[in-house]
Amino acid sequence: MHHRWTASMNPWAVMMIMILFLTPLICFMFTKHDKGSRVKYGTWFETIRRHRYYLHALGYLVIIYWKNLTDGLNEPIKQRTGHWTDTVHGLEGNIVLWIQTIFESGALTAFLNFHYLFVYLFLIYVTTVYYAYASDRDMTDKVTLNYLLIYALAVPYYLFFNVEVTSSWIPGMDALLYHDGWYSTFYATHDPLDNAVPSLHVAIPFGILMLNYLDVKSKGQTLKEWRHYRYHMFILINTIVFIFAILYLGIHWVIDIPLGMLVGAIGALFIHHIQPRLRNDYGPMFKGVTRQKVWKHVLVEGTVLLILLAAMMGAVNHQDATNEQQPSFRLGPGDTVQDILSEIEEDATIITTIRNLDSSLKIEYAIITVDLAESGFSDYSVDWDTMQALAVEYCNQQVACNASLQANESIDLVLKSPEVYTFIFFHHPGDEGVIEIQVESNYENSKQSMTQAVALSLPSLYITGFVVYRLSRLNNDGRPWYDSQPSHTWEEE
């Protein structure tokens, strides 16, 4: 009932409707005070060609591919990388549970679920279109790169510093988004549940806000006199809603907010300083580049990269050596959580080991492909009896798809997930106590996946090194940190 009007549509259809109807509305509203900046209807294609905006569309395709590749590596390497959820929970306790308990209501949940998915995706897209329509070539470049590079920056943290979502770890914390049947398939196939740190729902909009600020500062203006100030406030308001939503919905931890802002800031600084060279605003792209400068970049940025890489691999080695008895999930009475098995090839298998770490309480589990589980959710929770029945009815495994584990019992399951994603639900059937369980899934290509994961992380480490060195050089030359002129112009001055 909470989204009856969307019941007959999938999320992609809703997204397309928003794009078709809201894009012209947003562009019209936020350029109403500056009509002369609008790109005239008959010149759209010429503007796209002249400013090479078709490359921006290509950038979005690249990041979709990059994200799919990253998500495909997440589960296969998890056996070695473990997770840091217990550390994060130890630092901040149950603050997010308090937030959810105080504010929880059906109407608020329905609104925030919609906002978390659709408004977030729409803002990423429409921000590029808005700046292009408002004839701001530089900001069009920057906000497009923002999505591409901030996701790239987050890759090593997602792959090597896993943190489970709050609803998988804090007993009594409801997964208000992930247990909404209408959204469940979309998120299971696009959002691994251990990518809590950092929050891209903070990093990406904060990156836009930071880029706005840097653009204004570099032009000697203030935000209030900037022609995009109204749109800036629109992004700011939505960012505040995102921050509340990620805590309320049982997804992110409080620490994800400052870490998301940090990732957004690093990405924005990199983009702000590199964009003038990409656009050749100060001469040819490599003007002023000398062998000596290249070696200095290699030395400083390479050193930062190696330090971060060493820290990353040190974290992996620590987890690999200590995660033997590390719980994967914690459940209170009546709680249900889920693990997700990635899609694999038809003839491949996954060996999943489930251990009940409790000394007195049993755990129940059910295995079902993601698309068949939708009707097992009700009122932002799992209807356990229905989900069990669905798991039995649609069981396509050679093991029991609905069973239980007694106290201190473990089981090895040889599972298939051919070209589909598969849920394993875990349920605490008792009236008291907190059960800790450990789930390890061994994929046949896990060693190869680790090598690919390291390679995918290198751009993030390089970008961080570049920003560190760039800010250091600006400071040493007595220039403001927002000065985006290439260094060869400093010498000319």
N, C-alpha and C positions, 0 to 999 in steps of 0.2 A: 504493500500500500504506500510505502514511503516514496516510491518512484513509479507510481502506476502509469504515468504518462510516458515513461521510457520502457515499460515492460516488454513491448513488442519490438524494440530496437536494441542493437548491440552498441557498445561504447563507440565504435568507429562511426556508426551512422549518426549518433548524437554529435560527435566531434565535427563531422562534415557539415551538419546543420548549423552549428555555431560559427564555423568558418564562413559559410555562405551568407549568413544573416548579420553576424556581429562585426565582421571585418569592415564593411563599408560604414557601419554605424560608428565604430571606434575611430576610424580615420577621419570621418566627418566631424565628430564631436570635438576631437582634440586639435583640429586645425581651424576651427570656426573663427578663432580670433586672429588667424594668420592665413587668410584665404589665398593670398598671393604666393604662398610657398607650395601650394598643392600642385602635384604633377598633373598637367592637363590630360584629359581622356585620350586624345589623339596622339599623345607623345609617349604613352606608357612603354610600348615596345622599343622605341628609340632610346628611352632612358635606360631600360634594362640592358640594351646592347652597349650603349655608350659607357655605362658604369660597370659593365660586366657583372650584373646582378645574377646572371645565370650560374655563376660560380658559387653564389650564396646558396642556391637551391642544391647544388652538388654537395656543398658542405653538410647540409642536413642529411642527405643520403649517406654520406660517409659516417656520420655519427650514429645513425641507425645501425649500420653494419658493424661499427666498432662496439656498440652496446651489445648487440646480439653475440658477438664474438666473446666479449667479456663475460656475459651472463652464462655462456656455454662452458666457460672455464671455472666458474665459481664453485660448483659442486664437486667436480673431479679432483680439485686440489684441497678441498676442505679437510680431508683426513689428515693432511700434514699441517695446514695453517691453523686449525683449531679456531677458537674465538676468544674475545676479550670481554665478554658480557659480564662475567663475574666481577672483573675489575671496575668496570663502569658502574655497575649496580652498587658495588662497595663504596664508590665515591659519592653517589647522589641519592641512594636509597630509593624510597617509593614516592618521590615527589610527583611523578607523572600519574600514579594511581590516585593520589589525592586530587589532582586536577580533573581527572576523568570522573571521579566519584561526585565531586562538587557540581559539575556542570552538565552531567549526562542527561540528555533528553532525545527522544526520537527525532524531533524536528531539527535540532541542532546537528545530530549525527547525519541525517540525510543531506543537509546543506553542506556540511564540511566534507562528506564523501564526494559530493559533486564538485565542490571547489578544489579539493585536493587533486583530482584527476583532470577534469575538463578545463577549469580556469587556468591551471598550471600549464598544460599543454598549449592552450590557446594563447596565453601570454607569450610563450616562447616564440610562437609563429607570428602573432600579430604585431609584436614589437618591431620585428624586421620590416614588416609591410608598412607600419606606421611611419617609421623614419624614412623609408624610401619614398612614400607618398608625400611626406613633408619636405622633400628635397634636401635631406641631410645625408649626403653620401657617406661621410666619415662614421656617423653613428650607426648607419645601416651596416657598414662593415663590422663595426665593433660588437654590436649585439648579436650578429650572426656568429662571429668567432667566439663570443661568450659561451654559447651553448656547446659548441664543438670542443673548446679547450678546457672549460671547467669540468666537463665530463671526463676528458682525458686526465685532468689533474686528480680526479677522485679515484681513478682505476686502481692504483696500488693500495689505497686504503680499503677499498671494497674487497680486493682479492687477498690481501695479506694481513689486514687488521679487522677481521670479521667481528661484528657485534650484532647479536640477535635483536630483533624488534622487541619492544618492551612487553608486548602481550605474550611473547614466548617465554618470558623469564620471571616476570612478577606475578605471583599467584593472585588471582582475582582481577587481573587487568584484562579487559575485554578487547578482542581484535575487532573493533567496530567497523573497520573498512574491509579487512581481509575475510571477515565472516558475513559479508553482505553478498548473497548469492549472485546478484546481478553483476558485481564487480569481480567476483572471485576468479573466474577464468582469465580475465585480462591481467590481473595482478600476478596470478600464479605463473603465467607465461612470459611476463615482462619484468617482474620485480622479485629477485631473490630475497628471502626474509631475513638475511643476515647482512644486508647492506645499510645498516642504520647509521653508521658514521662514515663520512659526514652527510648531512642532509642536503641533497641537491635542491629540495624545495626551499631551502634557505640560500644555498650557494649561488644558484643561477639568478634569481631575482636580485639578490644583494650585489652580484656582479654587475647587473644592469644599473642599479643605483650608483655603484662605485664608478662605473664608466661615465654616467651622467655628470657626477661630481668632478671627475678628472677633466672632462671636456670643458666644463664651465670654468674651472680654475685655470686651465691652460689658456683660456681666452680672456682672463682677467674680469670675468663676470661673477655675479652671484646667482644662486639657483632661482630666486624669486623673479629676477629680470630675464631669465633664460626663456626662450620661446617654447621650450618643451616642458616648462615647469608643471603644467597641469597633468601631463602624461607621467612625469616623474612622481607626482603625488599619487596617481592611480596605481603605479607599480608599488609604491611604499605601502599603501593601504592593503593591497593584496598580499604583500610580503608579511605584514603583521598577522593577517588571517592565516597564512601558511604556517607561521611559527606556532600559533595556538593550535591549529589542526594537527600538526605532527605530534604534539604532546597528547592531545585529547583522544585521538583515534587509536592509541595503542601501538604506535609505530616507532617514534624516535625518542631518544633520551635528551635531557636538558643540554648535555655537553655537545650534542650534535649541532646546536645553534651556533655557538662561537666557532666551532671547527668548520661549519659550513660557511660562515662569514669569512674565516681565514682563507679557505680555498677560493671563495668568490673574489676576495681582494687580490690574491696572487694572480688569478686568471685575468682580472681587470687590469692590473698593472702591466702584465706582459702584453696584453692586447693594445693598451693605450700607447705603449712605447714602441711596439713593433709595427703598428698599422701605417704610420707615415712612410716607413720604408717600403712596405708592401704596395702602397699607392704611388711610390716614386715622387712624393711631394717635395723632396729636397734633392732631386736629381736621380740618376740611376740607382737601382736598389743597392748595389754594392759600392757606391761612391764612398771614398774615404777608407775603404777596407784595405788594410795592409797586412803583410805576413806577421808583423809584430803584434798587431791587434788581435789577429786570429789566434795566435799562440796564447795570449793573455786570456782570451775567452775560454779556450780549451783548458787552460790550467785552472782557472778559478771555477768555472761552471762544471768542469769535469771533476774537480775536487768535491764540490757540493754534491754532485750526482753520486759519486762513490761513497761518500759518507752516508747519504740517505739509503743507498742500495745496501750498504753494510748493516744499517739499522733494520732494514726490511728483512734481510735474510737472517739476521740475528733473532728477530721476532719469530720467524718461521722455525728456526732451530729450537728456540725455547719452547714453543708450542708442541713441536714434534716430540720433544723429550718429556713433556710434563702433562700432556692431555690424555693420558691413558684412562684416568678416572674423572675427567672433566665432564660435568653434565652438559647436555645439549639443550634441555628444556626443564622447566620447573612448573609443576601444576598444583594448584590448590583444589579443594573439593569441588567437583562438578566442572572443572576446567577442561577445555579441549584445545589442543594446539596442533599444528600441522608441519610436516617437513615436505619438501618438494624434490622429487627426482627429475633430473633433466631428461629431455628427450634423447634417445640414443638410436643407433642403427638397429635394423630389424633382427639381426642375428647376434647382437651383443647383449650382455647381461650386466647387472649391477649387484654386487654382494653387499647387502645392508645388514649390519649388526645392530640389534636393539638390546640394550641392557637396562633392566630395572634396578636402579641403585638403592632403592628403599629396602629396608630390612623387615618390613611388616605389611606393606600395602601392595596390592596388585594394580597393574595398569592394563587398559584395554587399547587395542589398536584396530584400525580399518584401512585397507588399501583400495584406492579407486582412482581411475583416470580423472584428470581435472574437469573435463567438460561434462562428465556424468555426475559430478558432485553438486552441481548448482542447486538442485532441489533439496539438498540436505541441509541448507542454511535457512534459518528463520529468525526474524527480529534481531539481526546483527549477531547471531550466535549459531553454533552448530546444533542442530536437532540430532542428538546422538543416536536415538533409536532409528530415525529415518536414514541417517548416514550409514549405520551398520547394515540396514536392510539393502541399501543401494550397493554397498560393497559386496555383499553376498550375491545379489542378483546379477551384477555386471562383472563379476570376478573373471579376469583374464590371465591370472597368474597360475603357476603350478604349485603354489602354496596357498594355505588358507588366507583369504582376504579379510577375515574378521576373527580375531583371537585375543587372548589375554596373556600377560606374563605375570607370574607370581613374584613375590618378594625375592630379590637377589637373583632372579632368573634372567638368562639372556638367550637370544636366538639369532641364527644366521639365516637370512632369507636371500635366495637367488631370484632376483626380480628382473622383469623386462619392462621397458618403457619405450616401445618402438614408435619413433616419430611423434610421441605425445609426451606431455608432462603428467606426472603421477603424484597424487597426494598420499602420504601416510599420516593419518590422524591418530593422535594419542589422547586418551580420555582417562581422567581420574574419577572412578565410579563411587568413591567413598564419601563420607560426610566430614572427615577431618584429616589433618596432616597435609604436608607438602611432599609430593613425590618428585624426585629427580631422576631423569632418564638420560641415557647416552645413546646417540644414534650416529653411526659411522657408515658411510656408503663408499664402497671401493669401486671406482670406474676403471675399465680396462685400459683407458688411455691417460691415466693420471700423471705418469712421468712426463709424457710429451706435453701435457697441459701445463705443468709447472714451468717448463721452458718458455712456452708461449706467454704465460702470465707475466714472467719477468720481462720479456721483450715488450709487452704492451704497457708496462709500467714505466719504461725508460723515458718516454716523452714528458711525463709528469715530473720526473726528477730533474730533467734538463730545464724545463720551464721554471721550476723553483730556483735552480742555480742561476739562470739568466736574470730573474728578478732581483735576487740578492746582489749580484754583481752590478747590475744597472743602478740600483739605489745607492750602492757604495760609491760608484763612479760619480754620480750626481752630487753626492754629499762632499766628496773630495774636491770637486770642481766648484763648490759653492753655489750650486744651482738647485732650484726647488725640485722636490721629488716628483712633481707632476709634469716636469718639462719633458716633452716627447720628441724634441728635435734630435736627429741623429748626431752622434758625437763629433762627426767631422765639421758640423756647423759651429760647434763650440770653438774649434780652432780658428775658423774663419772670422769669428767675432773678436 
